[in-house]
Amino acid sequence: MFANRAAVGHRARVESFVGHTGAVTEIPGRRRTIAAGASTAGLVGIAAMIGGTFAPWVNSGSVARNLYRITGIAARIGVLGPDSAAAGLLPLLGPVCVLPVLIFVLGARRTAAVLALTLALACGGFATVAMILAAGRSVAGVSLATAGPVIVLIGSILVVVAAAALLVAGRPRRRSAEKVSEMGTAPLGDPSH
């Protein structure tokens, strides 16, 4: 009597993991550890990407200006134009960078990893281009401050590595229903057990 209850309980647990494809999904311990480390690294990287925008990007005399101030000044003096997309969208960078974190928390880990990867490549690319174009140049006392772009680039690299690790380690290993049956548990819908 007790053995039958144990078997039914085990079968119920296994059946709860059987998806519509008839396969059991499991993430082994090692992959779970990699996914946890990658999600932590990704969170730190996203924080660095956002924080880097507040760090100095330009030195103007003795004043260091962050990315938001530079964009505001460029919009006011007409370099970007009054209806510039850059001036309007830059303040949304923080909330957009937090979006993959929210999606991750809601359980769509692969979607979050792809979105984070896309954002990291865009932000890292922008920081790299800024460093390449402005490195060593000084015009009228205005020069590139490397702190902001370097922080954004480091954060982007962290996010790229973390997203790639999540995409690889987060892939569930599937076992066929026949394999589950061989392990002593009948697949979902098998009346013989």
Backbone bond lengths (Angstrom), bond angles and torsions (degrees), N, CA, C in turn:
res aa  C-N    CA-C-N  psi(-1)  N-CA   C-N-CA  omega(-1)  CA-C   N-CA-C  phi
1 M - - - 1.448 - - 1.533 110.04 -
2 F 1.351 117.50 -48.56 1.459 120.03 -179.06 1.528 111.37 -69.19
3 A 1.332 116.98 -35.78 1.471 120.45 178.94 1.523 109.92 -63.22
4 N 1.326 116.27 -38.81 1.458 119.96 179.03 1.521 111.16 -64.58
5 R 1.332 118.09 -40.44 1.471 121.44 177.54 1.528 111.00 -63.01
6 A 1.326 116.62 -41.27 1.465 120.50 179.10 1.516 110.29 -63.51
7 A 1.332 116.39 -42.28 1.462 119.66 179.86 1.524 110.51 -65.36
8 V 1.324 117.05 -41.90 1.460 120.36 178.94 1.519 110.39 -64.70
9 G 1.343 117.47 -41.46 1.466 120.87 178.47 1.513 111.67 -63.30
10 H 1.362 116.37 -41.80 1.463 120.19 178.27 1.522 110.26 -64.94
11 R 1.337 115.91 -43.07 1.463 119.83 179.39 1.520 110.94 -62.01
12 A 1.314 117.35 -40.25 1.467 120.78 179.95 1.528 110.83 -64.38
13 R 1.337 116.02 -39.55 1.467 118.60 178.59 1.523 110.78 -65.49
14 V 1.319 116.98 -43.41 1.457 120.33 -179.97 1.525 109.74 -66.68
15 E 1.331 117.51 -41.99 1.453 120.39 -179.29 1.521 111.83 -64.01
16 S 1.321 117.23 -28.58 1.455 118.65 179.64 1.522 111.74 -67.45
17 F 1.331 116.84 -19.69 1.459 120.16 178.41 1.524 112.61 -96.15
18 V 1.325 117.76 -6.68 1.457 120.36 -179.06 1.524 107.92 -77.41
19 G 1.314 115.96 122.93 1.458 120.93 -179.68 1.513 111.67 -88.89
20 H 1.320 115.77 -172.86 1.461 121.00 -179.00 1.521 111.93 -67.70
21 T 1.323 118.01 -15.10 1.462 121.38 179.22 1.514 111.47 -87.14
22 G 1.316 117.14 -5.94 1.450 120.04 -177.83 1.517 113.15 80.47
23 A 1.331 116.95 16.19 1.459 121.14 -179.06 1.519 109.44 -112.94
24 V 1.315 115.73 146.08 1.457 121.01 177.54 1.517 107.68 -89.52
25 T 1.325 116.34 131.62 1.454 120.89 -179.81 1.516 108.93 -102.56
26 E 1.320 115.63 130.09 1.455 119.61 175.60 1.517 108.77 -144.31
27 I 1.310 115.78 144.59 1.457 120.84 174.16 1.518 106.03 -112.85
28 P 1.335 117.00 110.52 1.469 119.89 -177.89 1.522 111.99 -60.68
29 G 1.321 115.73 162.18 1.462 121.74 -176.24 1.510 114.33 -57.43
30 R 1.321 117.90 -41.63 1.463 120.63 -178.83 1.525 111.16 -64.87
31 R 1.317 116.40 -42.98 1.468 119.96 177.50 1.519 110.99 -64.91
32 R 1.311 116.15 -36.69 1.460 120.27 179.28 1.526 110.47 -64.19
33 T 1.343 116.62 -39.24 1.457 121.54 177.82 1.524 110.74 -65.42
34 I 1.334 116.58 -43.67 1.468 120.35 177.46 1.523 110.34 -62.07
35 A 1.324 116.96 -42.88 1.463 120.59 179.94 1.531 111.19 -63.61
36 A 1.329 117.53 -38.62 1.465 120.38 178.79 1.526 110.73 -66.71
37 G 1.327 117.51 -43.31 1.461 120.88 177.31 1.511 112.19 -64.71
38 A 1.331 116.21 -40.04 1.461 120.71 179.61 1.525 111.21 -66.59
39 S 1.320 117.37 -39.54 1.460 118.99 179.32 1.526 111.41 -67.26
40 T 1.332 117.18 -35.18 1.466 120.47 176.18 1.523 110.61 -66.89
41 A 1.335 116.41 -45.49 1.469 120.33 178.44 1.524 110.67 -62.67
42 G 1.326 116.92 -38.47 1.457 120.69 178.09 1.516 112.20 -64.44
43 L 1.315 116.55 -40.02 1.466 120.77 178.27 1.527 110.84 -64.55
44 V 1.333 116.59 -42.98 1.467 120.70 177.37 1.534 109.86 -64.06
45 G 1.330 116.88 -40.89 1.453 120.87 178.76 1.520 112.89 -63.61
46 I 1.321 117.00 -41.88 1.466 120.37 178.27 1.522 110.12 -64.99
47 A 1.330 116.64 -41.05 1.467 119.90 177.25 1.534 110.52 -61.79
48 A 1.331 117.11 -39.62 1.469 120.58 178.32 1.521 111.19 -67.46
49 M 1.325 116.98 -39.57 1.469 119.68 178.36 1.530 110.74 -61.57
50 I 1.316 116.69 -43.90 1.468 120.14 179.22 1.521 110.07 -69.76
51 G 1.336 117.20 -46.08 1.466 121.45 -179.69 1.511 112.83 -61.99
52 G 1.325 116.86 -34.24 1.460 120.65 179.52 1.518 113.72 -63.70
53 T 1.317 116.89 -25.56 1.471 118.94 177.83 1.527 111.52 -72.21
54 F 1.327 116.62 -22.76 1.467 120.89 178.09 1.531 112.33 -89.59
55 A 1.320 117.27 -13.14 1.466 121.60 177.65 1.534 108.91 -77.58
56 P 1.319 117.45 163.38 1.472 119.58 -179.23 1.526 113.09 -63.00
57 W 1.333 115.29 132.78 1.456 122.09 175.31 1.532 110.89 -111.42
58 V 1.321 115.70 -28.48 1.468 120.47 -177.35 1.518 108.64 -137.14
59 N 1.333 115.83 137.80 1.460 122.32 171.21 1.525 107.23 -103.07
60 S 1.302 115.26 125.39 1.454 120.99 177.62 1.522 106.69 -121.89
61 G 1.332 115.10 95.50 1.458 119.12 -173.24 1.508 108.21 69.29
62 S 1.330 116.22 -119.76 1.463 120.19 179.05 1.531 111.62 -101.81
63 V 1.326 117.19 5.93 1.464 121.65 -177.65 1.526 109.81 -103.58
64 A 1.343 116.16 129.45 1.461 121.72 176.00 1.531 107.78 -99.09
65 R 1.321 115.77 132.67 1.473 120.45 -177.65 1.530 110.09 -119.77
66 N 1.337 114.44 138.29 1.459 119.31 178.53 1.533 110.17 -85.01
67 L 1.297 116.45 178.42 1.456 121.64 -175.26 1.527 112.21 -63.79
68 Y 1.317 117.05 -35.18 1.464 120.78 -178.94 1.530 111.05 -68.70
69 R 1.324 117.03 -41.18 1.472 120.49 177.66 1.512 111.33 -66.40
70 I 1.321 116.55 -40.62 1.467 120.12 179.25 1.524 110.16 -61.28
71 T 1.329 116.15 -45.82 1.461 120.24 -179.34 1.520 111.00 -64.60
72 G 1.319 117.25 -40.74 1.471 120.78 177.99 1.517 112.00 -63.59
73 I 1.326 116.54 -43.26 1.469 120.27 178.83 1.518 109.98 -65.22
74 A 1.334 117.32 -44.59 1.463 120.84 -179.85 1.528 111.43 -62.13
75 A 1.320 117.31 -36.50 1.467 120.18 177.73 1.531 110.76 -69.89
76 R 1.339 117.61 -39.58 1.466 120.71 -178.78 1.521 112.72 -68.54
77 I 1.321 117.87 -36.32 1.467 118.79 -177.79 1.534 111.83 -89.00
78 G 1.328 116.78 1.21 1.453 120.22 173.53 1.515 115.66 91.62
79 V 1.329 118.91 5.36 1.463 120.21 179.22 1.527 110.45 -67.97
80 L 1.319 116.94 -41.19 1.459 121.21 -179.91 1.521 112.78 -91.47
81 G 1.291 117.74 -16.54 1.461 120.72 -176.47 1.512 110.36 90.76
82 P 1.326 116.98 155.93 1.460 120.46 -175.35 1.537 113.62 -67.29
83 D 1.320 117.63 -31.05 1.465 120.88 -177.69 1.531 110.98 -110.55
84 S 1.310 116.31 38.25 1.463 120.79 -176.51 1.521 111.01 -67.42
85 A 1.323 114.85 136.33 1.465 120.17 177.21 1.529 110.28 -67.95
86 A 1.339 117.42 -35.41 1.466 120.72 -179.28 1.520 110.95 -62.20
87 A 1.316 116.96 -44.14 1.466 119.99 -179.30 1.522 111.59 -67.42
88 G 1.314 116.50 -33.33 1.460 119.65 -178.72 1.514 114.12 -82.25
89 L 1.331 116.91 -31.89 1.457 120.29 -175.35 1.520 114.64 -92.17
90 L 1.315 117.65 -21.86 1.469 120.09 -177.48 1.531 113.30 -57.97
91 P 1.331 119.53 -41.05 1.467 117.71 177.65 1.533 113.79 -63.47
92 L 1.316 117.60 -17.28 1.462 120.80 178.92 1.529 112.93 -87.03
93 L 1.331 116.82 -2.05 1.459 120.51 -177.44 1.531 111.84 -60.22
94 G 1.312 117.66 -43.88 1.470 120.85 179.53 1.515 112.72 -59.82
95 P 1.349 118.17 -53.86 1.467 118.76 178.44 1.534 113.23 -61.41
96 V 1.330 117.34 -35.37 1.467 119.59 179.04 1.523 110.22 -67.84
97 C 1.326 117.49 -37.43 1.471 120.70 178.09 1.523 112.12 -69.69
98 V 1.309 117.82 -25.91 1.466 121.15 178.46 1.535 110.71 -80.57
99 L 1.317 117.36 -19.38 1.458 121.53 -178.62 1.533 113.45 -55.48
100 P 1.344 120.11 -44.86 1.474 118.23 177.03 1.528 113.26 -61.22
101 V 1.321 117.17 -31.68 1.465 120.01 177.90 1.531 109.84 -65.19
102 L 1.325 116.64 -44.76 1.463 120.20 178.93 1.524 111.56 -64.47
103 I 1.317 116.62 -41.24 1.461 120.46 178.52 1.531 110.10 -64.49
104 F 1.329 116.87 -38.45 1.459 121.64 177.48 1.525 110.51 -62.40
105 V 1.316 116.39 -45.14 1.468 121.13 -179.66 1.528 110.79 -63.21
106 L 1.322 117.03 -33.29 1.462 120.79 179.10 1.527 112.61 -76.17
107 G 1.327 117.30 -6.09 1.454 120.46 173.48 1.516 116.27 106.00
108 A 1.317 119.29 -7.71 1.463 121.71 179.54 1.530 108.50 -89.85
109 R 1.321 116.00 72.14 1.467 121.21 -171.68 1.521 113.16 -66.17
110 R 1.318 118.06 -40.65 1.465 120.02 -179.60 1.528 110.75 -68.50
111 T 1.312 118.13 -39.54 1.461 121.65 177.03 1.523 110.08 -63.25
112 A 1.323 116.34 -43.22 1.461 120.73 178.17 1.522 110.77 -62.59
113 A 1.323 116.92 -40.70 1.468 120.49 -179.76 1.524 111.21 -65.33
114 V 1.332 117.54 -41.22 1.466 120.88 179.24 1.531 110.41 -66.32
115 L 1.330 117.10 -43.33 1.468 120.37 178.92 1.531 110.75 -64.87
116 A 1.319 117.21 -43.74 1.472 120.94 178.27 1.521 110.93 -62.97
117 L 1.322 116.99 -39.75 1.460 121.30 178.04 1.527 110.80 -62.27
118 T 1.317 116.64 -43.60 1.465 121.22 178.77 1.529 111.29 -62.77
119 L 1.326 116.62 -46.36 1.469 120.70 179.02 1.525 111.19 -63.82
120 A 1.307 116.98 -41.34 1.465 120.59 -178.75 1.525 111.11 -65.29
121 L 1.317 116.79 -40.59 1.464 119.25 178.14 1.524 111.23 -65.30
122 A 1.337 117.05 -39.20 1.470 120.33 178.71 1.528 111.07 -67.47
123 C 1.321 117.17 -48.96 1.479 120.45 -179.01 1.523 111.30 -66.55
124 G 1.323 116.99 -42.90 1.458 120.72 178.82 1.521 111.24 -64.95
125 G 1.315 116.44 -38.80 1.466 120.25 176.89 1.512 112.14 -63.79
126 F 1.330 116.37 -42.38 1.461 120.46 178.18 1.527 110.99 -62.64
127 A 1.324 116.78 -45.62 1.465 120.63 179.90 1.525 111.32 -63.91
128 T 1.318 116.58 -39.37 1.463 120.58 178.99 1.522 111.33 -65.14
129 V 1.328 116.40 -45.54 1.467 120.39 178.81 1.529 110.46 -61.95
130 A 1.330 117.01 -41.97 1.467 120.37 178.59 1.521 110.79 -61.21
131 M 1.318 117.55 -41.84 1.468 120.09 -179.75 1.530 111.46 -69.25
132 I 1.317 117.07 -38.74 1.470 120.01 -179.34 1.527 110.95 -68.70
133 L 1.334 116.65 -45.67 1.467 120.16 -176.39 1.522 113.36 -71.72
134 A 1.328 117.23 -32.87 1.463 119.27 -173.78 1.526 114.39 -107.17
135 A 1.304 118.18 -0.71 1.465 120.98 -177.09 1.526 110.76 -63.05
136 G 1.312 115.56 126.83 1.459 121.60 176.27 1.513 115.40 75.19
137 R 1.298 118.28 2.20 1.456 120.95 -179.97 1.518 110.57 -98.78
138 S 1.301 114.78 144.51 1.457 121.21 175.94 1.513 107.56 -143.11
139 V 1.309 116.36 122.17 1.460 122.01 -179.85 1.518 107.77 -123.52
140 A 1.321 116.32 119.35 1.465 123.20 178.57 1.522 112.06 52.22
141 G 1.326 116.31 40.37 1.462 120.75 177.47 1.514 114.27 80.72
142 V 1.324 118.01 5.92 1.466 122.21 179.04 1.522 108.33 -106.20
143 S 1.327 116.24 124.67 1.464 120.56 -179.51 1.525 109.89 -139.65
144 L 1.314 115.52 164.97 1.454 121.39 179.30 1.524 110.37 -73.12
145 A 1.299 116.39 131.67 1.464 121.98 169.88 1.520 105.46 -96.80
146 T 1.285 117.44 122.80 1.463 120.01 -172.02 1.526 114.69 -77.98
147 A 1.307 118.16 -13.93 1.472 119.93 -174.58 1.528 112.06 -58.31
148 G 1.303 117.89 -52.04 1.465 121.43 -177.44 1.514 113.21 -60.84
149 P 1.338 118.06 -54.78 1.462 118.41 -179.87 1.531 113.64 -61.75
150 V 1.324 117.33 -36.59 1.467 119.74 -179.78 1.526 110.74 -67.28
151 I 1.317 117.61 -41.56 1.473 120.96 178.70 1.526 110.35 -63.65
152 V 1.332 116.53 -43.68 1.471 119.96 178.27 1.525 110.34 -63.33
153 L 1.320 116.97 -41.29 1.462 120.68 -179.46 1.529 111.41 -65.89
154 I 1.322 117.87 -42.86 1.470 121.04 177.35 1.527 110.42 -62.84
155 G 1.330 116.75 -44.16 1.461 120.43 176.91 1.519 111.69 -60.95
156 S 1.326 116.35 -40.17 1.462 120.51 179.11 1.520 111.72 -64.47
157 I 1.314 116.35 -41.28 1.471 120.13 178.37 1.526 110.64 -63.62
158 L 1.327 116.48 -42.56 1.465 120.01 176.64 1.523 111.54 -59.30
159 V 1.327 116.28 -44.50 1.463 120.25 -178.81 1.526 110.85 -66.74
160 V 1.323 117.76 -40.35 1.469 120.29 179.00 1.527 110.43 -61.44
161 V 1.325 117.18 -46.77 1.466 120.96 179.51 1.529 110.34 -64.10
162 A 1.326 116.96 -43.80 1.465 121.00 -179.40 1.526 111.32 -65.02
163 A 1.319 117.43 -43.40 1.465 120.65 -179.88 1.529 110.87 -64.89
164 A 1.320 116.30 -41.21 1.464 119.47 177.68 1.532 110.39 -63.34
165 A 1.316 117.25 -41.78 1.470 120.76 178.21 1.522 111.40 -64.27
166 L 1.331 116.79 -40.60 1.470 120.05 177.91 1.524 111.29 -65.17
167 L 1.317 116.53 -39.52 1.460 119.18 179.66 1.523 111.66 -66.47
168 V 1.325 117.05 -35.50 1.466 120.36 -179.67 1.526 110.75 -82.08
169 A 1.320 117.53 -50.54 1.468 120.95 -175.70 1.518 112.37 -75.82
170 G 1.298 117.42 -24.44 1.454 120.43 -177.35 1.513 113.86 -80.87
171 R 1.338 116.66 -6.75 1.456 119.21 178.66 1.514 109.01 -69.13
172 P 1.306 117.63 120.17 1.463 119.33 -178.77 1.520 111.46 -70.56
173 R 1.318 114.02 144.61 1.459 120.40 174.46 1.510 106.81 -86.90
174 R 1.293 117.08 130.78 1.467 120.17 -176.59 1.523 110.37 -109.98
175 R 1.312 113.63 141.70 1.451 120.59 173.01 1.518 107.19 -116.75
176 S 1.283 116.33 139.82 1.462 119.61 -179.77 1.526 109.64 -71.58
177 A 1.312 115.82 161.57 1.463 120.96 178.96 1.520 110.62 -63.67
178 E 1.350 117.28 -32.44 1.457 119.91 177.90 1.526 111.03 -64.88
179 K 1.327 116.66 -40.40 1.464 121.37 179.39 1.529 110.10 -63.29
180 V 1.343 116.51 -40.88 1.460 120.71 177.96 1.514 109.53 -63.34
181 S 1.340 117.20 -39.62 1.456 121.34 179.95 1.529 110.50 -64.32
182 E 1.339 116.89 -38.38 1.453 120.67 178.20 1.523 111.80 -65.90
183 M 1.321 117.10 -26.25 1.457 120.69 -179.29 1.523 111.19 -78.93
184 G 1.331 118.51 -0.13 1.451 120.80 176.58 1.504 113.73 102.50
185 T 1.303 117.92 8.95 1.454 121.04 179.13 1.520 107.85 -126.81
186 A 1.293 116.58 129.21 1.459 120.59 -179.17 1.513 110.72 -75.23
187 P 1.333 117.23 145.09 1.457 119.25 176.47 1.519 110.92 -69.26
188 L 1.280 115.92 164.65 1.453 123.16 -179.17 1.519 110.20 -57.38
189 G 1.320 116.47 130.45 1.453 120.70 176.63 1.514 113.71 89.94
190 D 1.319 119.61 2.55 1.469 122.13 179.58 1.521 108.54 -87.41
191 P 1.343 118.11 108.85 1.473 120.69 -175.59 1.521 113.84 -75.69
192 S 1.340 118.36 -8.72 1.470 119.68 -176.89 1.505 114.04 -72.65
193 H 1.321 118.56 -10.79 1.475 120.15 -179.17 1.474 110.73 -115.11
